[in-house]
């Protein structure tokens, strides 16, 4: 199951990381607009939590190998989605506090790119 989930998550994470590295200021403006739209934050929370629960219900494996990344991403989606549903204002405050740092966004983007590439490799190799 971890390979199948990696085939889904890896390319999406990799693609989403590219604007973080290449055009962080453009992505920051998009994020600001997203965070200002509470219904959109709520809908994204429902989608993220649903995706996370799908992962956790099919792959809740706590073994110390690469597949643990899949489990942790599932739980992160559950918690992140629940936070967006329960406390969208807190999500906006956190987002606003982190949006003014393009260098940080680039570093985070590199991390996500590496993670996405790793999961893609594990899924398709």
N, C-alpha and C positions, 0 to 999 in steps of 0.2 A: 504494500500500500504506500510506503514512503516514496518509492520510485514514481508511482503514478502521481502523487501529490506534488513531488518535485518537478515533474513535467509541466504541471499547471503553474505552480508558484514561481519557479525559477525564471522563466522568460518574462513574467509580469513584473517581478521585482527588478530584474535587470533593465527592462524597458523604462520603468518608473524612475530608476536611479539616474538615467542619462541626463534628463533636464536638471537634476540636482547638481550634477557636476559641470555641465556645459553652460547652462543659462540659469544660474540660481536666482538672479534678480527677477527674471520673468516668472519663474515658478513661485517666488515669494509673493508677487502681485496676485497670482492665481490663488494662492493659499489664503491671502488676506480676504479676497472676495468670497472664497468658500466659507471661511470662518465667520463671516458677517451674515451668512444665510443659514439661520437656525434650522429651518426645515431640511435643508440639504445635509447639515451635520447629523440630524436625526436619522435621515434615510441612509446615510453612509454608515451610521452606527448599526442599523438593522442589518444591512448587507454584510458588514464586517463581522458582526456577532454570528450571523447565520453561517458565513464561511468558516469562521473559527470553530463553531459547534460541529460543523460537518467534518472538519479535520479531527477534532478531539474525539468525536464519536466513532471514527473509523481508524484513527491512529493515535492512541493515547499510550505510547510506548516510552517507558522511562529507562532505556538502556543507554549506557555511556558509549555511544558511537554516533556517526553522522546523522542517523535518523532522529536523534533527540532534537535536532534543529527543527524538524517538521513538527514535532509535538510542541515545542516552545513557541513556534510561530502560530500554531493553532490556538494555544492559550493566550498569546498576545492579542490575537484578533478578537477572541471572546472578551477579554478585559477591556481592550480599546473600544470595541463596539458598545459594550455595556456602559462605559464611561460617556460615550457620545450620546447615548439614549438617556441616561439618568442625569447627566450634568453637562449639557452642551455649553453652558456659560463658562464652566471651568476649562473645558477644552479650548474655548476661544481665548481665555486669559493665558493659558499655557502657550497656545499658538502665537498669540501676539507678542509674548515675551521672547520667543525664539526666532521670529521672522526677521529681525534686524541684523542677522549675522550671516552674510553670504559665505564667508570662509568656513564657518561651522557647517552650513548646508552642503558645501562641497565635500568636506570630510565625511559627513554622514552619507552623502551620495556615493562616495568611493566605497564605504563599508557595505552599503546596500548593493552596489554593483558587484563587488566580490562575492557577497552572499548569493545574489541572483545567478552569477556565473557558476558558482559551486553547485547550487541546486540543479541548474540546467545540465551541467556536466554529469552529475549523479543520475539525473533522470534519463538522459539520452545516450550516455556512454555505454 
